[in-house]
């Protein structure tokens, strides 16, 4: 460890906001939702001429919100060390999804690291455990090479925790390498679309079974730590960790489609939730740290 590394580590460990994370040297963004929305917004589908051109998967999405995690039995839960978290809420219809996204670009195609503290719960409308009411919680990158990088792809690594499906408690991590067919939008030949969060084509991550702490009633919340390392140069995942578990990424791959003409150096990150019943599913983010090595 160099003197600079030691100084950087000392500064990080002296800062309660940073010391809960293990970032790479360059902090790209540190989003504590006690400070506001921090650039996270609704994933709106592509359209041209009319909003009816938007694919149904995107049309169901709504904006994330700041939340104190309120509940009917003891008031507000709050975040890890503050009052607010980012709340991603689905509609109350089985299979409904919602997504929050942050749109950036990258300065150098090198290693990046996404870290977050998250939790998920169904809407507590029944006096029951309801542990199988949420279908999934997940996250993704949406990435594309730079305009001078030569031939390349738009690359979309996806991971989700499949909590339950049709009432079965499955509790396993999955990934995606296929999306829906790409469709043109409008008549100008400038816009296309696809729905990469369609329910089909999810694959089990080898060794990806994990039992997360849910607690004993639907209003009690425990926060989980997540870390995902990715190399923008090789466009490959290098590490995935949730709480105490580190998962092998040998069998993991990404959605890969031809590069698109308006998306150079794109670095988007998103989190999503999906419900397995006619009840809203809530995903919460207390804080998110994106860091890089450049």
C-alpha positions in Angstrom: 0.0 0.0 0.0 1.4 3.4 -1.0 1.2 6.5 1.2 -1.5 7.9 -1.0 -3.5 4.7 -0.6 -3.1 4.8 3.1 -4.2 8.5 3.3 -7.2 7.8 1.1 -8.2 4.8 3.3 -7.8 6.9 6.5 -10.0 9.7 5.0 -12.6 7.2 3.9 -12.7 5.4 7.3 -13.1 8.7 9.1 -16.2 9.5 7.1 -19.3 7.5 8.3 -21.0 7.9 4.9 -18.0 6.4 3.0 -16.7 3.9 5.6 -19.7 1.6 5.2 -18.5 1.1 1.5 -15.3 -0.3 0.1 -15.0 1.9 -3.0 -12.3 2.0 -5.7 -10.0 5.1 -5.7 -12.3 7.5 -7.6 -15.8 8.1 -6.2 -18.1 8.8 -9.2 -21.2 9.3 -7.1 -22.2 8.8 -3.5 -25.9 8.9 -3.2 -27.4 9.2 0.3 -31.1 9.8 -0.2 -31.4 11.9 3.0 -30.0 14.6 0.6 -32.7 14.1 -2.1 -33.2 12.2 -5.3 -29.5 12.3 -6.3 -30.3 12.1 -10.0 -32.4 8.9 -9.9 -35.5 9.0 -12.1 -38.1 7.0 -13.9 -37.2 4.6 -16.7 -39.3 6.0 -19.5 -39.6 3.9 -22.7 -38.7 5.3 -26.1 -41.5 6.9 -28.1 -41.9 9.1 -31.2 -45.0 11.1 -32.3 -47.2 9.5 -29.7 -46.8 8.1 -26.2 -48.8 5.1 -27.4 -45.7 4.0 -29.2 -44.1 3.1 -25.9 -43.8 -0.6 -25.1 -46.2 -1.8 -22.4 -43.3 -2.9 -20.1 -42.1 0.7 -19.9 -45.6 2.3 -19.8 -46.2 0.7 -16.4 -43.3 2.4 -14.8 -43.7 5.4 -12.4 -41.2 7.7 -10.7 -39.3 6.6 -7.6 -39.9 8.6 -4.4 -38.2 9.5 -1.2 -39.7 7.6 1.7 -39.4 7.2 5.5 -40.6 3.6 5.1 -43.9 4.3 6.9 -46.1 1.5 8.2 -49.3 1.2 10.0 -48.1 -0.4 13.3 -45.1 1.6 14.5 -44.9 4.7 12.3 -41.7 5.2 10.2 -38.7 2.9 9.9 -36.3 5.3 8.3 -33.0 4.4 6.6 -29.7 3.0 7.8 -28.7 6.2 9.6 -31.2 8.8 8.5 -34.9 9.4 7.8 -35.1 8.8 4.0 -34.6 6.0 1.4 -35.3 5.8 -2.3 -38.6 3.8 -2.8 -39.3 1.9 -5.9 -43.0 0.8 -5.9 -44.8 -1.4 -8.4 -48.4 -1.3 -9.3 -50.7 -3.8 -7.4 -50.9 -6.3 -10.2 -49.2 -9.7 -10.3 -46.0 -9.4 -12.5 -45.9 -5.6 -12.4 -42.5 -4.1 -12.4 -40.9 -0.7 -11.7 -37.5 0.7 -12.2 -35.4 3.6 -11.0 -32.4 4.7 -13.2 -29.5 7.0 -13.0 -27.9 8.2 -16.3 -24.2 8.9 -16.6 -21.3 8.6 -19.0 -17.8 7.2 -18.3 -14.4 8.9 -18.5 -12.3 5.9 -18.9 -13.1 2.3 -19.8 -11.7 0.6 -16.7 -12.9 -1.1 -13.5 -16.0 0.3 -11.8 -17.8 -0.8 -8.6 -21.4 -0.5 -7.6 -22.3 -0.7 -3.9 -25.6 -0.3 -2.2 -27.6 -0.9 0.9 -31.1 -2.2 -0.1 -34.1 -4.0 1.2 -37.5 -5.0 -0.2 -40.9 -5.7 1.3 -44.5 -6.1 0.1 -47.1 -3.6 1.0 -48.3 -4.6 4.5 -52.0 -4.9 3.8 -52.5 -8.3 5.4 -51.6 -9.5 9.0 -49.5 -12.3 7.5 -45.8 -12.8 6.9 -46.3 -12.3 3.1 -42.7 -13.5 2.4 -43.6 -14.7 -1.1 -45.5 -11.6 -2.2 -42.4 -10.1 -3.9 -41.3 -11.8 -7.0 -37.9 -10.1 -7.5 -35.5 -7.4 -6.7 -32.6 -6.6 -9.1 -30.2 -4.2 -10.7 -28.6 -3.6 -14.0 -26.0 -1.6 -16.0 -26.7 -0.2 -19.4 -23.3 0.4 -21.1 -21.9 1.3 -24.5 -18.4 1.8 -25.8 -17.0 5.2 -26.8 -17.4 6.6 -30.3 -13.7 6.1 -31.2 -13.4 2.5 -29.8 -14.2 0.8 -33.0 -16.7 -2.0 -33.5 -18.4 -2.9 -30.2 -21.7 -3.5 -28.4 -24.2 -2.1 -26.1 -23.8 -4.3 -23.0 -26.4 -4.7 -20.3 -25.5 -6.9 -17.3 -28.6 -7.8 -15.3 -28.9 -9.6 -11.9 -32.1 -10.2 -10.0 -32.9 -12.0 -6.7 -35.8 -14.2 -7.6 -37.6 -14.3 -4.3 -40.7 -16.1 -5.3 -42.7 -17.1 -8.4 -46.3 -18.2 -8.3 -46.2 -18.5 -4.6 -43.1 -20.7 -4.4 -40.3 -19.3 -2.3 -37.2 -19.8 -4.5 -34.6 -17.3 -3.2 -31.9 -17.4 -5.8 -29.9 -15.0 -8.0 -30.4 -15.0 -11.8 -28.9 -13.2 -14.8 -30.0 -12.4 -18.3 -28.3 -12.6 -21.7 -31.2 -12.2 -24.0 -33.6 -9.3 -24.6 -36.8 -8.9 -26.7 -36.6 -8.3 -30.4 -35.5 -4.7 -31.3 -38.4 -2.7 -32.8 -38.3 0.6 -34.7 -40.3 3.5 -33.3 -42.0 6.1 -35.5 -41.2 6.9 -39.1 -38.0 8.9 -39.0 -35.7 5.9 -38.6 -34.0 7.4 -35.6 -35.5 5.5 -32.6 -35.7 1.9 -31.7 -36.8 0.0 -28.6 -36.7 -3.3 -26.8 -37.8 -4.4 -23.3 -34.8 -6.0 -21.6 -36.8 -6.7 -18.3 -39.3 -9.1 -19.9 -40.1 -12.1 -17.7 -38.5 -14.6 -20.1 -34.9 -15.8 -20.5 -33.7 -15.4 -16.9 -31.0 -18.0 -16.0 -29.9 -19.2 -12.6 -26.5 -17.9 -11.5 -24.4 -21.0 -10.7 -24.3 -21.3 -6.9 -26.7 -18.4 -6.6 -29.1 -19.7 -3.9 -29.2 -17.3 -1.0 -31.6 -16.9 2.0 -31.8 -13.2 2.8 -33.0 -11.8 6.2 -36.7 -11.0 5.8 -37.7 -10.8 9.5 -40.9 -11.9 11.2 -43.6 -9.5 10.1 -44.0 -7.5 6.8 -43.3 -4.1 8.4 -39.9 -5.0 9.9 -36.9 -4.2 7.6 -33.3 -5.3 7.6 -30.8 -3.7 5.2 -28.6 -5.7 2.9 -25.2 -4.9 1.4 -24.6 -5.4 -2.3 -21.4 -5.0 -4.4 -21.0 -5.6 -8.2 -17.6 -5.1 -9.9 -17.4 -4.6 -13.7 -14.6 -3.9 -16.1 -15.7 -1.4 -18.8 -12.6 -2.2 -20.9 -13.3 -6.0 -21.2 -17.1 -5.5 -20.7 -17.1 -8.3 -18.2 -18.3 -8.7 -14.6 -15.5 -9.5 -12.1 -17.2 -9.9 -8.7 -20.6 -10.0 -7.1 -21.3 -10.0 -3.4 -24.4 -9.7 -1.2 -23.8 -9.6 2.5 -21.4 -12.3 3.4 -21.7 -14.2 0.2 -19.4 -13.8 -2.8 -20.6 -15.5 -6.0 -18.5 -17.0 -8.7 -19.1 -15.2 -12.0 -17.7 -17.8 -14.4 -21.2 -18.7 -15.7 -22.4 -15.1 -15.9 -22.9 -13.1 -19.1 -24.7 -10.0 -20.2 -27.2 -8.9 -22.8 -25.1 -7.8 -25.8 -26.6 -6.0 -28.8 -25.1 -3.8 -31.5 -23.9 -0.4 -30.4 -26.5 2.4 -31.0 -25.7 5.7 -32.6 -26.7 8.0 -29.7 -25.4 6.2 -26.7 -21.6 6.6 -26.7 -19.8 6.1 -23.4 -23.1 5.5 -21.7 -23.0 4.4 -18.1 -26.5 3.9 -16.7 -27.4 2.1 -13.6 -30.8 0.9 -12.4 -32.6 -1.0 -9.7 -36.0 -2.7 -10.1 -38.7 -4.5 -8.2 -41.4 -7.0 -9.3 -44.5 -8.2 -7.5 -45.8 -11.8 -7.5 -49.3 -10.9 -6.2 -52.0 -8.2 -6.7 -50.2 -6.2 -4.0 -47.5 -3.5 -4.4 -43.9 -4.5 -4.0 -41.5 -2.0 -2.5 -37.7 -1.9 -3.1 -35.8 0.6 -1.0 -32.2 2.0 -1.4 -30.7 3.6 1.6 -27.5 4.7 -0.3 -25.6 3.9 -3.4 -21.9 4.3 -4.2 -20.4 4.1 -7.7 -16.6 4.2 -7.9 -14.0 3.6 -10.5 -10.3 3.2 -11.0 -9.0 6.1 -13.1 
